Amino acid sequence: MLTKRLLLLLVLFVCLAGALEVAAQDEDSSKAIKAEEFIKDRPGTTKKSSAARYKPAAKSPTTAAADTPPPGTTFAQLGVTFWRFRRSLVGDRTKELVEEEEGDWTLERIEEGTPLATGQMVRLSIESLSRAGYLYVIDREQYADGTTGDPILIFPKQKTRDANFVKAGRLIYIPSTSGKFRIKPSESSKVHVGEIVTILVSPEPLIDPAQLGPKSIKLARQQVETWEKRWGASATRFEMQGGAGQTMTEKEQAAGTDGSSELTKDDPAPQTVYRVAIKPANPIVVSVPLKFRK
């Protein structure tokens, strides 16, 4: 009799656990944000509803996770996709040749925060989803003791200074449409654990184009810190559910290569979306970590 009671209790426990799991999944689904919400400012009309959904990457107390922004502010949204190079497979529709590497390579999406091994090749694509403006991308080395290296302006450069005006639907690839970053920790007295990529979209130019050179230039640390202190705001990060591992589409590849091509509402949305609540006249300032595998 005791054994039967224990068995009955076990069955009831399993059924209850299953019901709670289904309820939690239903609640998560109801809270998910449709891709249309983030790409509504892209050109074109939606022919079909996208199945893509976004969820906050982590629970956040920031106002950017709320349904409405605080008084005097508006939501600004920035899309970023980390692309990881891998050897091409037979079924891949987009392929690239990489200098000094044999064979074809295909780019696939990864989530922000995915640790990258030494030698791994990556590329970033950036899209200003809700505001038009001038794009600036700053890179700093990150060390194990929490400090960072000197800020380096990696976009724009002299040859791209006329191409840094961005808007919804226009992709900017960093370092370029055919370039790549290769993970290689610096040899210094500090332990190099990653990079901090700071992205700014400003309604007005922040840097005189005459200061730009053919290569990346070093910026004054105080200047960058002033921008961050003046305009920075906590961001809520949203990740596309099931997006990691998807390969670059032909339209995404063309949009980055041809400055006149733009993504429409029917094209893939960014893998990661950052939402900040800021004053309407303020630039967007978002810092994105690039982590190295230990």
N, C-alpha and C positions, 0 to 999 in steps of 0.2 A: 504493500500500500504506500509506504514511504517513497519507494522508488518511482511509482507512478506519479505521485504528487510532484516529486522533483522534476520528472520528465515534463509534466504539464507546465510547471513554472518556467522551465527552460524554453519550451515552445512559445509561451506567452511573451517571454523576454525577447526572443528573437523576432517575433512579429512586431512588438512595440518598437524595437530598435530600427527595424525596416521602415515602419511608418514614420518615425521621426526623421530618418534619413531622406525619405521621399519628400516630406514636408520641408526639410531644409533645402533640398534641391529646388523645389518649387518656389521657395522664398528667394533663393539666389537668382533664379531665372527671372522673377518678377522685378528684381532690383537691377538687372543687367541693363546697360545702356546700348541702344541700337547704334550701329555704325552711322546711320543717316543723321543722327544728332551731331556728330563731329564733322561730317563732310557736307553739310547742307549749304555751305557757301561756295562749293565747287561749281564750275559751269555745267550746263546741261540739265536735263530732267531725268529723274529716276525711272527707268523702264521696268525694273523689278526690285522688289524689296530684298536688301542684302541680308544674308543669314548671320553675318558677323555681329558679335556682341562683345561688349567691354565690361569688365568689372574692376573696381579699385584694386590695385595690387596689394594693398594692406589697409587695415583700418586706420583712418586718419581723423584727428580732431580738427583739422583745418576747415575753414569756411568754403574752400574750393570743392569739398566733397558734398556740400549742401545743394539743394535744388535751386536756390536763388542766391545771388551774391549780396553782401551787406550793402546798405545804403551808400551811395557815392562811388560804388565800384561796379565793374562789369566782369564777366568771365572772359578770359582770353585763353585760347587753346592752341597748343603747338604739337605737331605730330613728328615723331622721330622713329625711324626704323634702323636697327642694327642688322647689317647684312654680313653673314659669315660665308667665306668662300669654301666650297667643297668640290671634290672631283665630280665632273659631270657624269650623269647616268644616261642610259639610252633614251629614256622617256622625257628627259628635260627639254623644255621648249626654248629656254634661253641659256646661252653659253658664252663664255668669254675666253680669250687667250690672255695669259698673264706673262709678261716679260720674265725671262729667266726661269720659267716653270714649264714643264712638259705637259702637253695635253690640254683639254678644255676644262674650264671651271664654271660652276654654277653658284649663284648667290642665293642663300636661303635666310629667312627671317630667324632671329633669336630674340628672346625677351631681354629687356634691360636688366643688368645685373648678372647675366650668364658669364661665369668665369672663362677667360680665354687663355689658351696655352701659348707658351713661347713659340713663335714661328707662325701662329695663326694669322690669316689675312682677313681684314674686315673693312667695311665701308659703311658710312652713315648716309641716310637720306633724311632731309628736313623739309617740312611743309608747315607754313603758317596758316593754320586752319580758319582763324576767325579775324585776322587783322592783316592788312597790307602794310608793308614797311621795309626798312633796310635791314638786311641780315648781317650779323657779325658772329663769328664763331671763334672762341678763345679756348686754348688747350693749356692745361697745367699738369705736371707730373704730381702724383699723389704718393706720399711716403707712409711707411708703417707707423711713424710717430705722430701722424695726423697733420703734418705740415705739407705744403705744396710748393712746387717749383715756380719759376718765373712764368707769368702769363704770356702766351704766344698767340698772336692773331693768325689763324690758319685760313680764314676766309673773311673778306675777299682778299685777293692779291691784285697785283697790277693788271693782269690780263683778264680778271673777272670783276673788276671794279664797276663795270657798267651792267653787271648781271646780278647784283646783290639786292635788287628790289624784288620782294617776294609777295605772294598772295596765295589764297586757297587754290589748289589744283596744280601749282607749280612746284616741282621737286628740285631741290638743290642737293647734289651729291658731294660728300666730303670724304676724301680730299678732292675728288673730281669724278667725272662720269666713267673714267677708265682707270682711275687710281685706286690705291688701297693702302691701309695702314697694316704694317706687319708688327705683331706684338714682339717687342724686344726690350725688356727692362734695362734701364740705363745702369752703367757701371759707375757707381758713386759710393760715397761713405754712408748714404742712407739706403734703406731697403725700399725699392720702387715697387709698389703694389698695384698701381693702376693709373688712370688718367681722369681728370675732371674736365669735361667739355661744357663750357658755358655758352649758351645760345641767347643772343639778344635780337629782338625785332623792334626797331625804333621807327616812329613816324617821321623822324628827321635824321639826316646823316650824323653819325657820331665821330667819324674820323675823316679827315681831309684826304680825298683820293690821291693827292700829290704825295702823301706820306707812304703810300703803298709801294712795295717793291716786287720784283719777280718771285721772291720767296717769302715765306712767313716772316713776320717782324715781331720783335719783342715790344710789349706794351709796359707802361709804368704800372707797377703793382698797386700803387696808391690810387691811380685812376680807375682801375678795374674794381678795386674794393669800394671806391666811392659810388660807382654805378650800382654795385650789388646792394650796398647799404641804402641807397636812395630809392631804387626801384624794385629791389628783390622782394618776393613774397613766397610764402609756402605754397608748394604745388601738390596737387593730388595726381598720382600716376594711375592711368588706366591701361590695362593690357588686353589686347584682343584675345578672346578665348579661342584656343585651337589654332592661333596664327603662327606660332613657332614651328619652323620646319617647312613652311610654304615657300616655294621658290619665286624669284622675281618674274613677273609677267612681262610679256613683250611690250605692253603699253607702259609699264613702269620703266623698263629699260629705255624705251624711246623718249619718254618724257624727260628723263635725265640727260639724254644725249642731245636732244633737239630742244633748244630753249623756247621754241615757239609751240611745242606740244604741251598740252596740259591734261592732267587727270580730270575726269568727270565724276559725277555722282555714281556712275555705274562701274567705276574702276576700284581696285582694292584700296581700303583705308590704311592709314599707318598702323604699324604694330603697337606702338606705344603713344599714348596721348597724355600730355601734361596740361592740367587746367589750373589757372591762377586767377584770383579775384584781385583786380587792380583798378586804379583810376583810369578813366577812358583815355587820357592824354599820355599816360605813362608807357614806356617801352615794356615789352615782355622780357623777363630775365629768368632763365631756367638753367640749372646746372645738372648735368647728366654724368653719372659715374661709368667708367669703363674699367672693369675689374680683371686683374690677372689671376690665372690659376696658380695656386701655391705649388 
